[in-house]
Amino acid sequence: MKVEADREVCIQAGNCVMVADAVFDQDDDGIVVVLVDAVPDAEADHAREAVKLCPSQALRLVDEATAH
């Protein structure tokens, strides 16, 4: 599984970092940064929760099997 972030939509809430700090960070302006190319299996539930909690819907999950 991969996660994509639309940095233009991000409102710097930081929910993603609070829920999945191994997957997300924020830059100096507070905009989301995705730290991994593919979400590790151990972080998949956290990544899903972060996508669900994003108030601006800037995050989305991408199933690698169907992405091609």
NORRARA-V719830 format. One line per field, one symbol per residue. burial: I if it has 16 or more other C-alpha atoms within 10 Angstrom, else O. A space follows every 10 residues. Layout:
burial: ???
//
This chain:
burial: IIIOIOOOOI OIIIIIIOII IIIIIIOOOO IIIIOOOOIO OOOIOIIIOI IOIIIOOIII IOOOOOOO
//
